[in-house]
Amino acid sequence: MRDVPLSTFDDAVLRSVLASAVEGKGWLDLTIVCSRTGRMLPDVRDAVHRLVRRRLLLLDDKAPHTPRWMKFILPEAPAPKVEPSPVV
């Protein structure tokens, strides 16, 4: 099965979630995404669930989600490799 490209709206939701969820350690108030995309909260929640089904976003299943707040599992950046300084 071919990969279907994201709709413009789903792409905007994905970018907004990835840009904002880091600030709250995964927690995100979806009304922020509503403000950025100009869409209503149910539309944004539906888009998030579509992105989860496509495995582009991961929700924390243990977190107590509300209609407005969701917690995402964010990829961790690898720790920067630090080379030891040469002994002088």
Backbone as a chain_set.jsonl record, in Angstrom:
{"seq": "MRDVPLSTFDDAVLRSVLASAVEGKGWLDLTIVCSRTGRMLPDVRDAVHRLVRRRLLLLDDKAPHTPRWMKFILPEAPAPKVEPSPVV", "coords": {"N": [[0.832, -1.181, 0.0], [0.533, 2.187, -0.852], [2.064, 5.108, 0.575], [0.038, 7.627, 1.655], [0.068, 11.065, 1.124], [0.175, 13.584, 3.707], [-2.641, 15.593, 4.574], [-3.024, 19.142, 4.147], [-3.951, 20.296, 6.499], [-3.523, 18.22, 8.437], [-0.739, 18.113, 8.299], [-0.109, 20.663, 9.28], [-1.072, 20.408, 11.898], [0.59, 18.362, 12.871], [3.117, 19.637, 12.738], [2.671, 21.763, 14.53], [2.177, 20.412, 16.945], [4.634, 19.093, 17.342], [6.295, 21.298, 17.575], [5.376, 22.556, 19.869], [4.873, 20.767, 22.026], [7.191, 20.059, 23.327], [7.803, 22.094, 25.081], [6.129, 21.708, 27.26], [6.977, 19.315, 28.32], [5.871, 17.185, 26.893], [3.158, 17.453, 27.445], [0.364, 19.077, 26.051], [-1.708, 21.782, 25.356], [-4.37, 21.637, 23.394], [-5.733, 23.788, 22.371], [-3.884, 25.612, 21.602], [-2.96, 24.629, 19.187], [-5.338, 24.86, 17.82], [-5.546, 27.657, 17.641], [-3.373, 28.212, 15.986], [-4.023, 26.888, 13.628], [-6.571, 27.656, 13.001], [-8.793, 26.068, 13.327], [-11.476, 24.164, 14.842], [-11.614, 22.643, 18.145], [-12.581, 19.852, 18.161], [-11.917, 19.116, 15.508], [-9.131, 19.322, 15.538], [-8.491, 17.396, 17.485], [-9.394, 15.084, 16.128], [-7.578, 15.108, 13.986], [-5.181, 14.698, 15.372], [-5.608, 12.086, 16.294], [-5.702, 10.76, 13.83], [-3.047, 11.115, 13.03], [-1.787, 9.674, 15.026], [-2.707, 7.097, 14.429], [-1.354, 6.76, 12.049], [1.12, 6.539, 13.006], [2.756, 8.742, 13.356], [2.692, 10.382, 15.462], [2.914, 9.817, 18.991], [0.872, 8.96, 21.66], [0.813, 9.27, 25.191], [-0.343, 6.667, 26.825], [-0.777, 6.249, 29.5], [-1.263, 8.648, 30.662], [-3.644, 10.991, 31.994], [-5.736, 12.029, 29.802], [-7.63, 14.856, 28.633], [-10.452, 16.476, 27.015], [-9.185, 18.765, 26.127], [-6.438, 18.716, 26.821], [-3.552, 16.813, 26.031], [-1.081, 14.267, 26.308], [1.962, 13.719, 24.821], [4.349, 11.343, 23.665], [7.539, 12.086, 23.223], [10.231, 12.014, 20.867], [13.495, 11.381, 22.022], [16.336, 13.404, 21.908], [19.551, 12.406, 20.871], [22.232, 12.256, 23.218], [24.745, 14.732, 23.149], [27.878, 13.967, 21.749], [30.774, 14.167, 23.451], [34.055, 14.922, 23.038], [36.983, 13.968, 24.726], [39.179, 16.401, 26.098], [42.473, 17.029, 24.94], [45.339, 16.178, 26.887], [47.54, 18.558, 28.039]], "CA": [[0.0, 0.0, 0.0], [1.318, 3.415, -0.957], [1.88, 6.119, 1.611], [-0.758, 8.767, 1.217], [0.618, 12.276, 1.742], [-0.659, 14.245, 4.697], [-3.4, 16.76, 4.132], [-2.428, 20.39, 4.618], [-4.348, 20.463, 7.891], [-2.794, 17.244, 9.257], [0.65, 18.553, 8.326], [-0.038, 21.815, 10.186], [-1.251, 19.899, 13.255], [1.82, 17.656, 13.218], [4.172, 20.631, 12.99], [2.336, 22.503, 15.749], [2.378, 19.533, 18.1], [6.068, 18.877, 17.531], [6.918, 22.553, 17.986], [4.884, 23.045, 21.165], [4.801, 19.77, 23.089], [8.471, 20.004, 24.043], [7.789, 23.098, 26.149], [5.409, 21.171, 28.411], [7.445, 17.935, 28.566], [4.929, 16.263, 26.269], [1.784, 17.928, 27.623], [0.019, 20.146, 25.111], [-3.061, 22.32, 25.324], [-4.709, 21.601, 21.971], [-6.246, 25.07, 21.89], [-2.755, 26.28, 20.932], [-3.006, 24.159, 17.797], [-6.547, 25.474, 17.25], [-5.214, 29.042, 17.311], [-2.433, 28.242, 14.86], [-4.608, 26.338, 12.4], [-7.872, 28.246, 12.74], [-9.808, 25.011, 13.334], [-12.119, 23.9, 16.127], [-10.982, 21.606, 18.951], [-12.856, 18.49, 17.687], [-11.15, 18.87, 14.279], [-7.728, 19.12, 15.923], [-8.412, 16.08, 18.142], [-9.5, 14.072, 15.069], [-6.31, 15.097, 13.249], [-4.185, 14.057, 16.236], [-5.856, 10.641, 16.267], [-5.262, 10.255, 12.508], [-1.582, 11.082, 13.05], [-1.408, 8.555, 15.898], [-2.927, 5.86, 13.657], [-0.281, 6.678, 11.045], [2.355, 6.405, 13.789], [3.575, 9.941, 13.257], [2.684, 10.889, 16.835], [2.638, 8.805, 20.006], [0.227, 9.46, 22.864], [1.119, 8.571, 26.426], [-1.585, 5.998, 27.221], [-0.914, 6.257, 30.952], [-1.6, 10.0, 31.096], [-5.089, 11.27, 32.014], [-6.074, 13.026, 28.789], [-8.925, 15.521, 28.693], [-10.743, 16.942, 25.664], [-8.304, 19.872, 25.756], [-5.032, 18.41, 27.087], [-3.044, 15.494, 25.671], [0.353, 14.103, 26.547], [2.632, 13.019, 23.736], [5.672, 10.794, 23.91], [8.409, 12.77, 22.266], [11.531, 11.352, 20.668], [14.583, 12.021, 22.749], [17.516, 13.703, 21.106], [20.72, 11.725, 21.428], [23.143, 13.116, 23.976], [25.88, 15.132, 22.307], [29.116, 13.238, 22.022], [31.825, 15.113, 23.857], [35.393, 14.349, 22.927], [37.841, 14.435, 25.825], [40.197, 17.355, 25.659], [43.816, 16.446, 25.048], [46.143, 16.61, 28.029], [48.64, 19.408, 27.552]], "C": [[0.877, 1.245, 0.0], [1.054, 4.321, 0.237], [1.12, 7.286, 1.017], [-0.177, 10.008, 1.878], [-0.367, 12.873, 2.741], [-1.452, 15.375, 4.054], [-2.7, 18.002, 4.691], [-2.73, 20.601, 6.099], [-3.594, 19.494, 8.805], [-1.318, 17.621, 9.37], [0.823, 19.718, 9.304], [-0.191, 21.375, 11.641], [0.023, 19.192, 13.714], [2.935, 18.638, 13.566], [3.921, 21.404, 14.279], [2.571, 21.673, 16.997], [3.869, 19.367, 18.362], [6.768, 20.141, 18.01], [6.548, 22.946, 19.412], [4.96, 22.039, 22.305], [6.082, 19.696, 23.91], [8.456, 20.953, 25.236], [7.118, 22.571, 27.416], [5.784, 19.744, 28.739], [6.445, 16.911, 28.05], [3.487, 16.7, 26.397], [1.53, 19.091, 26.678], [-1.451, 20.496, 25.235], [-3.43, 22.437, 23.843], [-5.309, 22.896, 21.459], [-5.135, 25.907, 21.26], [-2.75, 25.9, 19.457], [-4.232, 24.746, 17.093], [-6.25, 26.904, 16.804], [-4.317, 29.122, 16.082], [-3.071, 27.81, 13.551], [-5.947, 26.964, 12.043], [-9.003, 27.227, 12.714], [-10.327, 24.796, 14.744], [-11.441, 22.706, 16.826], [-11.326, 20.183, 18.487], [-12.096, 18.139, 16.401], [-9.695, 18.568, 14.6], [-7.561, 17.758, 16.59], [-8.501, 14.953, 17.115], [-8.193, 13.961, 14.288], [-5.215, 14.427, 14.066], [-4.37, 12.545, 16.202], [-5.495, 10.028, 14.914], [-3.745, 10.118, 12.479], [-1.066, 9.963, 13.956], [-1.587, 7.24, 15.153], [-1.849, 5.669, 12.598], [1.095, 6.539, 11.687], [3.323, 7.568, 13.585], [3.651, 10.663, 14.598], [2.398, 9.717, 17.77], [1.998, 9.492, 21.201], [0.659, 8.623, 24.05], [-0.183, 7.978, 26.946], [-1.82, 6.022, 28.725], [-1.342, 7.627, 31.491], [-3.116, 10.213, 31.057], [-5.451, 12.385, 31.03], [-7.453, 13.616, 29.054], [-9.265, 15.94, 27.266], [-9.778, 18.031, 25.182], [-6.818, 19.537, 25.871], [-4.703, 16.976, 26.688], [-1.556, 15.459, 25.988], [0.931, 13.212, 25.461], [3.959, 12.473, 24.22], [6.559, 11.351, 22.81], [9.709, 12.002, 22.088], [12.605, 12.122, 21.429], [15.759, 12.224, 21.814], [18.697, 12.966, 21.715], [21.618, 12.716, 22.16], [24.329, 13.483, 23.083], [27.14, 14.395, 22.731], [30.209, 14.269, 22.294], [33.159, 14.386, 23.811], [36.22, 14.85, 24.111], [38.911, 15.387, 25.301], [41.581, 16.733, 25.855], [44.561, 17.015, 26.26], [47.331, 17.389, 27.488], [49.78, 19.382, 28.524]], "O": [[1.841, 1.34, 0.759], [-0.026, 4.305, 0.829], [1.519, 7.857, 0.001], [0.051, 10.002, 3.088], [-1.579, 12.689, 2.631], [-0.992, 16.024, 3.115], [-1.879, 17.903, 5.603], [-1.864, 21.034, 6.86], [-3.078, 19.908, 9.844], [-0.718, 17.46, 10.433], [1.788, 19.753, 10.067], [0.485, 21.907, 12.521], [0.48, 19.41, 14.836], [3.616, 18.478, 14.58], [4.854, 21.671, 15.036], [3.101, 22.169, 17.991], [4.312, 19.494, 19.503], [7.733, 20.064, 18.771], [7.334, 23.605, 20.092], [5.1, 22.443, 23.459], [6.046, 19.304, 25.076], [9.031, 20.65, 26.281], [7.501, 22.949, 28.523], [5.006, 19.028, 29.368], [6.202, 15.89, 28.694], [2.664, 16.359, 25.548], [2.371, 19.977, 26.522], [-2.321, 19.626, 25.22], [-2.854, 23.254, 23.123], [-5.393, 23.1, 20.248], [-5.411, 26.812, 20.472], [-2.559, 26.75, 18.587], [-4.172, 25.087, 15.911], [-6.655, 27.315, 15.717], [-4.488, 30.002, 15.239], [-2.705, 28.305, 12.485], [-6.415, 26.824, 10.913], [-10.06, 27.492, 12.141], [-9.692, 25.198, 15.72], [-10.789, 21.88, 16.187], [-10.418, 19.355, 18.422], [-11.678, 16.995, 16.223], [-9.094, 17.671, 14.009], [-6.603, 17.041, 16.302], [-7.767, 13.97, 17.214], [-7.75, 12.859, 13.964], [-4.408, 13.673, 13.522], [-3.394, 11.803, 16.094], [-5.029, 8.89, 14.86], [-3.214, 9.131, 11.969], [-0.023, 9.371, 13.68], [-0.727, 6.362, 15.226], [-1.474, 4.539, 12.287], [2.106, 6.433, 10.994], [4.541, 7.4, 13.634], [4.561, 11.456, 14.836], [1.731, 8.753, 17.394], [2.518, 10.49, 21.701], [0.849, 7.412, 23.932], [-1.036, 8.706, 27.453], [-2.95, 5.833, 29.176], [-1.739, 7.741, 32.651], [-3.795, 9.673, 30.183], [-5.467, 13.559, 31.402], [-8.327, 12.961, 29.623], [-8.431, 15.772, 26.377], [-9.576, 18.2, 23.98], [-6.018, 20.037, 25.08], [-5.463, 16.048, 26.965], [-0.867, 16.478, 25.944], [0.453, 12.105, 25.217], [4.613, 13.065, 25.079], [6.341, 11.107, 21.623], [10.228, 11.412, 23.036], [12.608, 13.352, 21.464], [16.126, 11.342, 21.038], [18.832, 12.905, 22.937], [21.741, 13.873, 21.759], [24.849, 12.641, 22.351], [27.418, 14.229, 23.919], [30.51, 15.121, 21.458], [33.352, 13.364, 24.469], [36.159, 16.03, 24.456], [39.464, 15.202, 24.217], [41.818, 16.005, 26.819], [44.418, 18.19, 26.598], [48.035, 16.93, 26.589], [50.8, 20.033, 28.296]]}, "num_chains": 1, "name": "protein.A"}
